[in-house]
Amino acid sequence: MLAFLALTLFLTPQQPVRLFTGDGVEAPEQPSGRSSAGYGQTPRFEPESVSAAVRRITTPIGNLAAVRGQEENYVVGIGLVTGLSGTGDSANSVRDIIQNLLFTFNINVNPQDLTPNNVALVRVEAVMPPGIKPGRRVDVRVSAIGDADSLLGGTLALTELTDITGNVVYVTAAGPVLTGGFSASGEGASTQQNIVTVGVLPLGGKVEREVPANIVSEHNFIYLDAQAAHGSFGNIVKITDAVNRLYPGMAAATPDGRSVRVRVPTDLPEQSHVAYLDSILSLEIEPRNFPRVVVNERSGVIVMGEGVRLRPGVVAQGSLTITIAETPEVSQPGPFSDGVTTEVPRTELDVQEENNGLFYIPGAVTLQEVVEVLNVLGATPRETISILEAMSQAGLLLARIERV
């Protein structure tokens, strides 16, 4: 029969509670730590207002419209990055791909003898500028497809980049991969800067085939397509009028209101088509204001341009902050006991809600007035995005909101 255990309790402000049995065996120390979580905001930054004289802003037509037929072309391919230091893929499918690559060089090896973690399967992409000729170099981007940890120090094996059909090769790429970051790890810790599973090959691609690019259509017209950020009917009218002032009767807006069709004189030599187009793209016009508010909810960025206006209204804004901290504790039984280890949940919950009143928003007809009105609310950028969206739905914001 076991004797009763005598327990001695030591309580000091500097040391945790310790339990000792009569035989001098120290009982398990019970957890006493607590986790915490908090939410805070930095002091509000109030930029100084900048006043400038309102002046007429003009821009060349080339900044508002693009020439049809002068588009960029994307080519893609699947390749292998070799020479990795054990940070490549671990899937068995990579062994088959490596074996197929060696077959092209008449080398036959057992796939089980290959080490796939030194090789990574990647997607290879490149952008071909309009009219680029064979033999020129382009930048190439690679990104890991499998479970590779890093492409640092790897080299892209010769890869063919094709169009979307995969039948025509336009670019070949090969060379060392630059990741723009690093990663290092040990038994119990690791560190990483930037993304190391995506890399670039500066000028690592060679153009093998040209993509035909023309500025004049088969019907002897040049089409100027409005860019997305400037695609308004007002800008199309202004471009048409500017071209007709220089070349009377040569320009007309298309029925969809998104392009301008410019006729090329039949007696104009082909070698003068570029000069004719350049004279049109160099014309200066005053672009039409396009009220637009661009917001990015992920980063809290808000960009708005001239023409944004506000109607009078009332806004109430109050943020709700909920802080939850989970601190599970483990209760260990004493020595020579029949107890079991038990995990005891511990939760700390804190809710803070702002109690703000109603704000009267006067009308704003200039961009400076809009900024002053929004700053009165004292909201954070992400809160301001929510306010702008609500104001747009209520009809107070006279602009279109675009999300990126």
C-alpha positions, 0 to 999 in steps of 0.5 A: 500500500502506497503511503500518503504523499506529502506535498510542499507548496512554495509560493513566491512572486517570482517563481511559479507554483511547484509541487513536490512529493515525499520522495522528492519527485517534482510534479509536472508544472501546470501552464500559467501563460496567457495569450493576447490579441489586440487591434490598434491604429496609427495616428491619423496623417493629415496631408497639407492641402495643395492649391494650384491654378486651374489650367487647360490640360492637353494630351496627344491622341496617342495617349488616348487611343491605340492603333488596331493591329499593333497589339502585344502577343502572349506566348506560353510553354511548359519547361524544366528548371534544373540545378536546384539545391533540393528545393524542386518538385517531389512528385513522381510525374517529374521523373517521367518528364525528365526521362522524356527529356533525356530520350530526346538526347538518346539517353535511356535511364531508369526513372527510379535512378533520377532525383526529382527534387533538383528539378522543378516543372514550370510555366514559361511566359513571354510577351512579344511586342508588336512587329518584333523581328526574328532574332530579337530578345524578350524577357521571360517569366517562369512560375512553379507548377508543382510543389517546388520550394524555390527556383533560386539558383536554377537554370531553365532548360531549352523551352519552346513557347507557342501560341494558344493552340500549341502548334506554332513556336514563336519564342525559345527560352533558356538560361539562369533564373533570377528570383529577386529574393532568397530563402534559407531554412534549418531544423527549427527555423526558416526565413524568406524574402519575396516570392522564390517560386517565380522568377524571370530571365531578362532577355532570356527568350529569342524570337523565332517567328514574327507575328504580322502587324499592320497599321493599315487594314485591307480596306485602306483604313487606320483604326484608332481604338480608345484605351479602356481608361479613356473610352468615353464618347466625348473623347472619340468626338474630340479625336474625330474633330481633331483629325478632320481639322488636319485632314478634312473628311478623313476621320469618322467615329465607328457606330459603337462609339469606341473607335475612330476610322481614319481613311488613308489617301489612295495616292499616299505611297506606302512608305509614307503611311507611318508618317501619316499616322504619326502626324495624327497621333501627335495631335494635342486634344483636351480629353473629356473628364471621366468621373471615376473612383478606383478602389483596392479593398485589399491594400486600401488604395483610393484614387479619384480623378477630376469630375467626381462630385458629391450631393448633400447627405447624411452619413453615420459611420462606426467601426466594430472591432472584435478581438478573440484570443484562444489559450488552451491549457494542458493539465498534467496529472501528478506522478503515481496518479491515475489521472489523464492529460486534459486540454482545457480551452481558454478564450478571451473575447473583446468587442469594441464598437464606436459610438459616432453620431450623424455627419452632415455632408454638404455638396461638393463640386470640385475635387478639392471639396470632395477631399475636404468632405471625406477627411471630415469623417476621419475614417481609415482608407478601408472604411472610406471605401465602404462609405464611398460604395454606400454613397454610390448606392444612395446616389450621393456619389456622382461617379463610377466606382471601379474595383481592382 
